Amino acid sequence: MPAMTVNQKIGILRQAVRRHSPAAYPVPSADPHQSEQLGVIPDHTGL
């Protein structure tokens, strides 16, 4: 069986989201501070 293409994988993911209508889902990241909220820029200046 040939490997799936990226488009095929995305299609399967889209079908699952439509079928199950999740209220939330994890977004993997290489960020070492994964416990922080997305979109929030911490102020480390101390000002």
Backbone hydrogen bonds, N-H to C=O, Kabsch-Sander energy under -0.5 kcal/mol:
donor,donor_aa,acceptor,acceptor_aa,energy
9,K,5,T,-2.2
10,I,6,V,-2.6
11,G,7,N,-2.1
12,I,8,Q,-2.1
13,L,9,K,-2.2
14,R,10,I,-2.7
15,Q,11,G,-2.1
16,A,12,I,-2.1
17,V,13,L,-2.3
18,R,14,R,-2.4
19,R,15,Q,-2.3
20,H,16,A,-2.5
21,S,17,V,-2.3
34,Q,31,D,-0.6
36,E,33,H,-2.2
40,V,37,Q,-1.1
41,I,39,G,-0.6
44,H,42,P,-0.9
